[in-house]
Amino acid sequence: MQQRYLITGGAGFIGSHLAEMLLGKGHSVYVLDDESTGTAANIKALQANPDFHFTHGSIMDDDTLSRLVGTCHFVAHLAAAVGVQYVLKDPLKSIMTNVVGSGRVLHYCSQYEKPLFLASSSEVYGLQTKAPLREDDFCVLGATSVSRWSYACSKALDEFMALAYHHQKAFPVVIARLFNTVGPRQSPAYGMVLPRLVDQALTGRPLTVHGNGTQTRTFTHVRDVVEAIGRLLATPATWGEVYNIGGMEEISILALADRIKTVTGSNSPIELIPYTQAFGSNFQDMPRRVPDVHKLAGAIGFQPKIGLDAMIADVAADRRTRLTGT
């Protein structure tokens, strides 16, 4: 049965892949995006599909948001400030987009009783050092004087609001904390580590690793992520819950740079750059960020399928095309 899906931020990296996946399953997709970080190029290939509908606009526009939420059966809320560099550059706009914007989306989804997927972030765990991280682990955030934590707090507040709507108004919402989603169409412009290092490898520049490179992360291919999002929205038993969506392989950023050199065949050197040089003195990073994904697997039977080398190869193929213009 064809369903109508609204994707806020649907011209962005993850949103465009979600739109593509849902269209491929025979659904109708409505995208709302102001193109502040998303781009028309991300959805160009979808424009010819009669089941794809794009609105250039903001989640802050009540009339537009109300009309689109009322039109669709399901809503995937992906519109948000993205990337460490973006947040550090404009923390106020990041907070307003994440908190006020999400509040508007929640209001209209609740009013029209439309099931909502809310994209949150592994950033909410903050400086938590245990691994793997479970959904019920404490969030350990730094001082309010450190701008980075404004993003973590704003996403945590989104979760609090969504769960309050669910419990007080019997509103169907499911939340997922995404761990380093990567793949084609991801821009390095906002500080995303994997496409940034891939660009450096492909252009013969030094691969710049921040700090001492021992900080560890996991990565998840965007195709795996959007498959999980689609399943969560279609499974009523998940509503009112929070899930981690993340990869299984923990790797240090220094080792990641080595893997990127191997996969791309690059001879670029690796350089360690102090955090103060990369981000200024007002910055903190977390040493480990590894998800426990047992809850997700138990709920929807989901496991990521695409390994790290394939992720790097996919990003490299995409970035090579964009860098050369071919």
VENZISUL-V376556 format. One record per pair of residues at least 12 apart in sequence whose C-alpha atoms are under 8 Angstrom apart, sorted by the first residue. I is the first residue (numbers start at 1). J is the second residue. Records with the same first field share a line. If there is no record, write none. Layout:
I->J + J
This chain:
1->27
2->26 + 27 + 28
3->27 + 28 + 72 + 73 + 74
4->27 + 28 + 29 + 30 + 71 + 72 + 73 + 74
5->27 + 28 + 29 + 30 + 72 + 73 + 74 + 75 + 76
6->29 + 30 + 31 + 32 + 68 + 69 + 72 + 73 + 74 + 75 + 76
7->19 + 29 + 30 + 31 + 32 + 75 + 76 + 77 + 78
8->31 + 32 + 33 + 59 + 75 + 76 + 77 + 78 + 79
9->31 + 32 + 33 + 34 + 35 + 38 + 77 + 78 + 79 + 80
10->31 + 32 + 33 + 38 + 78 + 79
11->31 + 32 + 33 + 35 + 38 + 39 + 40 + 42 + 43
12->33 + 35 + 37 + 38 + 39 + 42
13->38 + 42 + 184 + 185 + 186 + 187
14->78 + 222 + 226
15->78
16->42 + 43
17->222 + 223 + 226
18->226 + 227 + 230
19->31
20->46
21->226 + 227
22->230
23->51 + 52
27->51
28->51 + 52
29->51 + 52 + 53
30->52 + 53 + 54 + 55 + 68 + 72
31->52 + 53 + 54 + 55
32->54 + 55 + 56 + 57 + 58 + 59
33->54 + 55 + 56 + 57 + 58 + 59 + 79
34->56 + 57 + 58
35->56
37->82
42->185
59->79 + 101 + 102 + 104 + 105
60->100 + 101 + 104
62->104
65->105 + 108
66->108
69->108 + 109 + 112 + 114
70->108 + 112
72->114
73->114 + 115
74->114 + 115 + 116 + 233
75->109 + 114 + 115 + 116 + 117
76->116 + 117 + 118 + 119
77->102 + 105 + 116 + 117 + 118 + 119
78->118 + 119
79->98
80->94 + 97 + 98
81->93 + 94 + 97 + 98
82->190
83->190 + 191 + 192
84->148 + 190 + 191 + 192
85->190 + 191 + 279
86->190 + 191
87->147 + 148 + 151
88->147 + 148
91->147 + 150 + 151
94->151
95->150 + 151 + 154
98->154 + 155 + 158
99->154 + 155 + 157 + 158
102->158
103->158 + 161
106->162 + 165
110->165 + 169 + 171
113->171 + 172
114->171 + 172
115->171 + 172 + 173 + 233
116->172 + 173 + 174 + 233
117->173 + 174 + 175 + 176 + 229 + 232 + 233
118->159 + 162 + 173 + 174 + 175 + 176
119->175 + 176 + 177 + 178
120->155 + 156 + 158 + 159 + 175 + 176 + 177 + 178
121->152 + 155 + 176 + 177 + 178 + 179
122->177 + 178 + 179 + 244 + 289
123->151 + 152
124->139 + 141 + 152 + 153 + 155 + 156
125->137 + 138 + 139 + 140 + 141 + 152
126->139 + 140 + 141 + 142 + 149 + 152 + 286
127->139 + 140 + 141 + 142 + 285 + 286 + 287
128->140 + 141 + 286
129->286 + 287 + 288 + 289
130->288
131->288 + 289 + 290 + 291 + 292
132->289 + 290 + 291 + 292
133->289 + 290 + 291 + 292
134->244 + 291 + 292 + 293
135->242 + 243 + 244 + 292
141->153
142->284
145->282
146->282 + 283 + 284
147->282 + 283
148->283 + 284
159->175
163->240
166->240
167->240
172->236 + 239 + 240
173->239 + 240 + 241
174->232 + 233 + 238 + 239 + 240 + 241 + 242
175->240 + 241 + 242 + 243
176->242 + 243 + 244 + 245
177->242 + 243 + 244 + 245
178->244 + 245 + 246
179->218 + 219 + 220 + 244 + 245 + 246 + 247 + 289 + 290 + 291
180->217 + 218 + 219 + 220 + 246
181->219 + 220 + 221 + 222 + 225 + 246
182->194 + 195 + 219 + 220 + 221 + 222 + 311 + 315
183->221 + 222 + 223 + 311 + 312 + 314 + 315
184->314 + 315 + 318 + 319
185->318
186->315
194->312
195->315 + 316 + 319
197->257 + 260
198->260 + 264 + 312 + 315 + 316 + 319
199->316 + 319 + 320
200->268
201->260 + 261 + 264 + 266 + 267 + 268
202->264 + 266 + 316 + 320
204->266 + 267 + 268
205->268 + 269
206->268 + 269 + 270 + 271
207->257 + 268 + 269 + 270 + 271
208->270 + 271 + 272 + 273
209->253 + 254 + 257 + 270 + 271 + 272 + 273
210->272 + 273 + 274 + 275 + 278
211->272 + 273 + 274 + 275
212->254 + 272 + 273 + 274
213->252 + 253 + 254 + 255 + 272
214->252 + 253 + 254 + 287
215->252 + 253 + 286 + 287 + 288
216->250 + 251 + 252 + 253 + 287 + 288 + 289 + 290
217->250 + 251 + 252 + 253 + 288 + 289 + 290
218->246 + 247 + 248 + 249 + 250 + 251 + 289 + 290 + 291
219->246 + 247 + 248 + 249 + 308
220->245 + 246 + 247 + 304 + 306 + 308 + 311
221->304 + 306 + 311
224->304 + 305 + 306
225->245 + 246 + 304
228->245 + 302
231->300
232->300
235->300
237->299
238->299
243->293 + 295 + 296
244->291 + 292 + 293 + 295 + 296
245->291 + 293 + 296
246->290 + 291 + 293 + 304
247->290 + 291 + 304
248->290 + 291 + 304
249->308
250->290
257->270
259->309
260->312
263->309 + 312 + 313
264->313 + 316
